[in-house]
Amino acid sequence: MKNNKPDQTGIKNSQNRPDEELVSVLIKYLSLALIGAIILNTTLNLILLPIFDNNLFLSVLFIIIPNLLVFIMISHLIRQKLSYLKTLQKGSERIAAENFESYIPLQGHNELTDIANNINLIHDLYEVKNKAESLAKMENHHIITSVSNEIHAPLSGIIGYLERIQNPDEHDFSKKEAYLKISLKKAYQVIGFIDDLFEHAFTDNGKGYYQFKVYSGKPLIHQLLNSSTQTLKEAGYDVVQENCIERDFSLWVDLEQLQRIFDYLTANIIKYADPDKPIDFGLILNKNELCIILRNKTINNPDGAGKKVIDAEGSSLDSCRKIITRHQGRIDYYQLNQLFKVELILPIHQ
């Protein structure tokens, strides 16, 4: 978590600056007072004193009066500025202590007034920051609570059904199969929710946290296919690649998200494909799009005769569809008898 304390260096600078500005202000007013005293002294001695025949007492008095006025004016200014300087010091100390209860009053139109205004601006900035942090904490608490509720309910159901499957007193195989099917469906719900959560995290208006970059297409696809091929071979599958790409091309993709698609497809093959049949990967490059074709034979299922469109709602294939749609592409999949086929289409970057 970021440090929320104020910048002490900036505050110390704000505290040191008023002393310098006070000297500047006093010098300015002292200069004005001295000029005024000189003008008054000249007026009294050159105009009024001759009228009284250069009276010695009046001559001394006329010298004292201007200097006394200067002393009174300077004393008043010093008391006034020192009082305001103390107000600035207290205000900066409140900011340093993160006390934002009151503002510094603005007096006059000089350098000290500018400092007071700057301290008030710091007050506003910290106040806005604190409100934003409080709001963020509330939103985080709401998100955590929502995520906990969304995940806790299906996971509790999965645990319950798995405990029933493991129950030694349950001998009805059809019930156990139904429990397993429900558990799998709920597990897909959890995966779908987590995918949606990551898709909308750290984003505005649900645009999704995707980091698109332009990649050279041939090495990128070969990297992804080689990674999947190695995983499948380690799982005991034979892999055949049919590469029909001859020219260079570019893709505008999020590499991490594209890798997730291949991971999902590889995991599905290991789960459902017949290990005695080869896995075919085909690459076709058209004018405006790249087509990646995956074919495999599924484990023999007597109930799977005929063409069957896969219901992938909430499954990993549905996650693949969401990712590829964000890439302005598409994914098609279907099953014909034991043949399962996936066509992944990505637009070529122009």
C-alpha positions as CSV (number, residue, x, y, z in Angstrom):
1,M,0.0,0.0,0.0
2,K,1.2,3.5,-0.8
3,N,2.4,5.8,1.9
4,N,-0.4,8.3,2.6
5,K,1.6,10.6,4.8
6,P,2.2,14.1,3.4
7,D,5.5,15.1,1.8
8,Q,7.4,16.3,4.9
9,T,10.0,18.0,2.7
10,G,7.4,20.1,0.9
11,I,5.8,21.1,4.3
12,K,9.2,22.1,5.7
13,N,9.8,24.3,2.7
14,S,6.4,25.9,3.2
15,Q,7.4,26.6,6.9
16,N,10.8,28.1,6.0
17,R,9.6,30.3,3.2
18,P,7.4,32.7,5.3
19,D,10.5,34.0,7.2
20,E,12.1,35.0,3.9
21,E,8.8,36.4,2.6
22,L,8.3,38.4,5.8
23,V,11.7,40.1,5.4
24,S,10.7,41.0,1.8
25,V,7.3,42.4,2.9
26,L,8.8,44.4,5.8
27,I,11.6,45.9,3.6
28,K,8.9,47.0,1.1
29,Y,6.8,48.6,3.7
30,L,9.8,50.1,5.5
31,S,10.9,51.7,2.3
32,L,7.4,53.2,1.8
33,A,7.4,54.5,5.4
34,L,10.8,56.1,5.0
35,I,9.8,57.8,1.8
36,G,6.7,59.0,3.5
37,A,8.8,60.3,6.5
38,I,11.2,62.1,4.2
39,I,8.3,63.8,2.3
40,L,6.6,64.7,5.6
41,N,9.9,66.0,7.2
42,T,10.6,68.1,4.1
43,T,7.1,69.5,4.1
44,L,7.2,70.5,7.8
45,N,10.7,72.0,7.7
46,L,10.5,73.8,4.4
47,I,6.9,75.1,4.5
48,L,5.5,75.2,8.1
49,L,8.7,76.0,10.0
50,P,9.5,79.3,8.2
51,I,5.9,80.4,9.1
52,F,6.9,80.2,12.8
53,D,10.2,82.0,12.3
54,N,12.2,78.8,12.5
55,N,11.3,78.2,16.1
56,L,13.8,75.8,17.7
57,F,11.2,73.8,19.6
58,L,9.1,73.3,16.5
59,S,12.2,72.4,14.5
60,V,13.0,69.6,16.9
61,L,9.3,68.6,17.1
62,F,9.1,68.4,13.3
63,I,12.1,66.1,13.2
64,I,10.6,63.8,15.9
65,I,7.1,63.5,14.4
66,P,8.1,61.8,11.1
67,N,10.4,59.4,12.9
68,L,7.7,58.6,15.4
69,L,5.2,57.9,12.7
70,V,7.7,55.6,11.0
71,F,8.2,53.7,14.2
72,I,4.5,53.4,14.8
73,M,3.8,52.2,11.3
74,I,6.7,49.7,11.3
75,S,5.7,48.3,14.8
76,H,2.1,47.8,13.6
77,L,3.3,46.1,10.4
78,I,5.7,43.8,12.4
79,R,3.0,42.8,14.9
80,Q,0.5,42.2,12.0
81,K,2.9,40.2,9.9
82,L,4.2,38.2,12.9
83,S,0.7,37.3,13.9
84,Y,-0.1,36.2,10.3
85,L,3.2,34.3,10.2
86,K,2.2,32.4,13.3
87,T,-1.1,31.6,11.7
88,L,0.7,30.2,8.7
89,Q,3.0,28.1,10.9
90,K,0.0,26.6,12.8
91,G,-1.7,25.9,9.5
92,S,1.3,24.1,8.1
93,E,1.6,22.1,11.4
94,R,-2.0,21.0,11.0
95,I,-1.3,19.8,7.5
96,A,1.8,17.9,8.8
97,A,-0.4,16.3,11.4
98,E,-3.1,15.4,8.7
99,N,-5.6,17.7,10.4
100,F,-7.8,19.2,7.8
101,E,-10.5,20.8,10.0
102,S,-9.9,24.4,9.0
103,Y,-8.4,26.6,6.3
104,I,-5.9,29.5,6.8
105,P,-7.7,32.9,6.3
106,L,-6.4,35.0,3.4
107,Q,-5.2,38.5,4.4
108,G,-4.1,41.1,1.9
109,H,-2.5,40.5,-1.5
110,N,1.2,39.8,-0.9
111,E,3.7,36.9,-0.8
112,L,2.4,35.7,2.6
113,T,-1.1,35.5,1.2
114,D,0.2,33.4,-1.7
115,I,1.8,31.0,0.8
116,A,-1.5,30.7,2.8
117,N,-3.3,30.0,-0.5
118,N,-0.8,27.3,-1.4
119,I,-1.2,25.6,2.0
120,N,-5.0,25.7,1.6
121,L,-4.5,24.0,-1.8
122,I,-2.5,21.3,-0.1
123,H,-5.4,21.0,2.4
124,D,-7.8,20.5,-0.5
125,L,-5.6,17.9,-2.3
126,Y,-5.2,15.8,0.8
127,E,-8.9,16.0,1.6
128,V,-9.7,14.8,-2.0
129,K,-7.1,12.0,-1.7
130,N,-8.4,10.8,1.6
131,K,-12.0,10.7,0.3
132,A,-10.9,8.8,-2.8
133,E,-9.0,6.3,-0.6
134,S,-12.0,5.8,1.6
135,L,-14.2,5.3,-1.4
136,A,-11.7,2.8,-2.8
137,K,-11.6,0.8,0.5
138,M,-15.4,0.6,0.4
139,E,-15.5,-0.5,-3.2
140,N,-12.8,-3.1,-2.5
141,H,-14.8,-4.4,0.5
142,H,-17.9,-4.6,-1.7
143,I,-15.9,-6.5,-4.5
144,I,-14.4,-8.9,-2.0
145,T,-17.8,-9.6,-0.5
146,S,-19.4,-10.1,-3.9
147,V,-16.6,-12.4,-5.1
148,S,-16.8,-14.5,-1.9
149,N,-20.5,-14.9,-2.3
150,E,-20.3,-15.8,-6.0
151,I,-17.6,-18.4,-5.5
152,H,-18.7,-19.8,-2.1
153,A,-22.1,-20.9,-3.3
154,P,-21.1,-23.1,-6.2
155,L,-18.0,-24.4,-4.4
156,S,-20.2,-25.5,-1.5
157,G,-22.5,-27.3,-3.9
158,I,-19.5,-29.0,-5.6
159,I,-18.2,-30.2,-2.2
160,G,-21.6,-31.4,-1.2
161,Y,-22.1,-33.5,-4.4
162,L,-18.5,-34.9,-4.2
163,E,-19.1,-36.0,-0.6
164,R,-22.2,-37.8,-1.9
165,I,-20.2,-39.5,-4.6
166,Q,-17.7,-40.6,-2.0
167,N,-20.4,-41.8,0.4
168,P,-19.9,-45.6,0.8
169,D,-23.6,-46.1,1.4
170,E,-24.5,-44.7,-2.0
171,H,-24.6,-47.6,-4.4
172,D,-26.7,-46.0,-7.2
173,F,-24.3,-45.4,-10.0
174,S,-26.7,-43.3,-12.0
175,K,-27.0,-40.9,-9.0
176,K,-23.3,-40.6,-8.7
177,E,-23.0,-39.9,-12.4
178,A,-25.7,-37.2,-12.0
179,Y,-23.8,-35.7,-9.0
180,L,-20.6,-35.6,-11.0
181,K,-22.3,-33.9,-13.9
182,I,-23.8,-31.2,-11.6
183,S,-20.4,-30.7,-9.9
184,L,-18.7,-30.3,-13.3
185,K,-21.3,-27.7,-14.3
186,K,-20.8,-25.7,-11.1
187,A,-17.1,-25.9,-11.6
188,Y,-17.5,-24.4,-15.0
189,Q,-19.6,-21.6,-13.5
190,V,-16.8,-20.8,-11.1
191,I,-14.3,-20.7,-14.0
192,G,-16.6,-18.5,-16.0
193,F,-17.0,-16.1,-13.1
194,I,-13.3,-15.9,-12.5
195,D,-12.7,-15.2,-16.2
196,D,-15.3,-12.4,-16.2
197,L,-13.7,-11.0,-13.1
198,F,-10.3,-10.8,-14.6
199,E,-11.8,-9.5,-17.9
200,H,-13.3,-6.5,-16.1
201,A,-10.7,-6.0,-13.5
202,F,-8.7,-2.7,-13.6
203,T,-10.8,-1.4,-16.5
204,D,-13.2,1.3,-17.4
205,N,-16.7,0.4,-18.7
206,G,-15.8,-3.3,-18.8
207,K,-13.4,-3.1,-21.7
208,G,-11.2,-5.7,-20.2
209,Y,-7.6,-5.7,-19.2
210,Y,-5.9,-6.7,-22.5
211,Q,-2.5,-5.6,-23.5
212,F,-2.5,-5.8,-27.3
213,K,0.8,-5.7,-29.2
214,V,1.8,-6.3,-32.8
215,Y,3.7,-9.6,-33.2
216,S,5.4,-11.3,-36.2
217,G,2.8,-14.0,-36.9
218,K,4.9,-17.0,-38.0
219,P,7.3,-17.2,-34.9
220,L,4.4,-16.4,-32.6
221,I,2.1,-19.2,-33.8
222,H,5.0,-21.7,-34.0
223,Q,5.8,-20.8,-30.4
224,L,2.2,-21.5,-29.2
225,L,1.9,-24.7,-31.3
226,N,5.2,-26.1,-30.2
227,S,4.3,-25.5,-26.5
228,S,1.0,-27.3,-27.0
229,T,2.7,-30.1,-29.0
230,Q,5.2,-30.7,-26.3
231,T,2.5,-30.9,-23.6
232,L,0.5,-33.4,-25.7
233,K,3.5,-35.5,-26.5
234,E,4.3,-35.7,-22.8
235,A,0.8,-36.9,-22.2
236,G,1.2,-39.7,-24.7
237,Y,-0.4,-38.2,-27.9
238,D,1.0,-38.1,-31.4
239,V,0.8,-34.7,-33.0
240,V,0.7,-33.9,-36.7
241,Q,1.2,-30.3,-38.0
242,E,0.0,-29.2,-41.4
243,N,1.6,-25.8,-42.1
244,C,0.4,-24.1,-45.2
245,I,1.9,-20.7,-44.3
246,E,4.5,-19.4,-46.8
247,R,4.6,-15.6,-46.4
248,D,5.2,-13.4,-43.4
249,F,2.3,-11.7,-41.6
250,S,1.6,-9.8,-38.4
251,L,-1.0,-10.3,-35.6
252,W,-2.3,-7.7,-33.1
253,V,-3.0,-9.8,-30.0
254,D,-2.6,-10.1,-26.3
255,L,0.0,-12.9,-26.0
256,E,-1.1,-13.9,-22.5
257,Q,-4.7,-14.3,-23.5
258,L,-3.9,-16.1,-26.7
259,Q,-1.8,-18.5,-24.7
260,R,-4.8,-19.2,-22.5
261,I,-6.8,-20.3,-25.5
262,F,-4.1,-22.9,-26.5
263,D,-3.9,-24.0,-22.8
264,Y,-7.7,-24.5,-22.7
265,L,-7.7,-26.5,-26.0
266,T,-4.7,-28.6,-24.9
267,A,-6.4,-29.4,-21.6
268,N,-9.6,-30.4,-23.4
269,I,-7.7,-32.8,-25.7
270,I,-6.0,-34.5,-22.8
271,K,-9.4,-34.8,-21.1
272,Y,-11.6,-36.1,-24.0
273,A,-9.3,-37.2,-26.9
274,D,-8.6,-40.8,-27.8
275,P,-4.9,-41.3,-27.0
276,D,-4.6,-43.9,-29.7
277,K,-5.5,-41.4,-32.5
278,P,-3.2,-38.6,-33.6
279,I,-4.0,-34.9,-33.0
280,D,-4.0,-32.7,-36.1
281,F,-3.0,-29.0,-36.2
282,G,-3.5,-27.2,-39.4
283,L,-2.5,-23.6,-40.3
284,I,-4.0,-21.7,-43.3
285,L,-3.2,-18.1,-44.1
286,N,-5.8,-16.3,-46.2
287,K,-5.7,-12.7,-47.4
288,N,-7.1,-11.1,-44.3
289,E,-7.1,-13.9,-41.6
290,L,-5.3,-16.7,-40.1
291,C,-7.1,-20.0,-39.6
292,I,-5.9,-22.5,-37.0
293,I,-7.6,-25.9,-37.3
294,L,-7.6,-28.5,-34.5
295,R,-8.9,-32.1,-35.1
296,N,-8.9,-35.0,-32.8
297,K,-10.9,-38.2,-32.2
298,T,-12.8,-38.3,-29.0
299,I,-13.1,-41.4,-26.8
300,N,-15.7,-43.7,-28.2
301,N,-19.2,-42.7,-27.0
302,P,-22.1,-44.7,-28.4
303,D,-24.5,-41.9,-27.7
304,G,-22.4,-39.4,-29.8
305,A,-23.4,-40.6,-33.3
306,G,-24.2,-38.0,-35.9
307,K,-23.2,-34.3,-36.1
308,K,-23.4,-32.6,-32.7
309,V,-22.8,-28.9,-31.9
310,I,-21.0,-28.6,-28.7
311,D,-22.9,-26.9,-25.9
312,A,-20.0,-24.9,-24.4
313,E,-21.9,-22.5,-22.2
314,G,-19.8,-21.9,-19.1
315,S,-17.1,-24.3,-20.3
316,S,-13.4,-23.6,-21.3
317,L,-14.6,-23.4,-24.9
318,D,-16.9,-20.6,-24.0
319,S,-13.9,-18.8,-22.3
320,C,-12.0,-19.2,-25.6
321,R,-14.9,-17.7,-27.5
322,K,-14.9,-14.6,-25.2
323,I,-11.1,-14.1,-25.7
324,I,-11.1,-14.6,-29.4
325,T,-14.1,-12.2,-29.8
326,R,-12.1,-9.5,-28.0
327,H,-9.4,-10.1,-30.7
328,Q,-12.0,-9.4,-33.4
329,G,-11.8,-13.1,-34.4
330,R,-14.1,-16.1,-34.0
331,I,-14.0,-19.7,-33.0
332,D,-16.2,-22.5,-34.3
333,Y,-16.3,-26.0,-32.9
334,Y,-18.5,-29.1,-33.6
335,Q,-18.4,-32.9,-33.2
336,L,-19.3,-35.4,-35.9
337,N,-19.4,-38.9,-34.5
338,Q,-16.0,-39.2,-32.9
339,L,-14.4,-36.3,-34.8
340,F,-14.0,-33.1,-32.8
341,K,-13.0,-30.1,-34.8
342,V,-12.1,-26.5,-33.7
343,E,-11.5,-23.6,-36.1
344,L,-9.8,-20.6,-34.6
345,I,-9.8,-17.5,-36.8
346,L,-7.6,-14.4,-36.2
347,P,-7.6,-11.2,-38.3
348,I,-4.3,-10.3,-40.0
349,H,-2.8,-7.0,-38.8
350,Q,-2.5,-4.6,-41.7
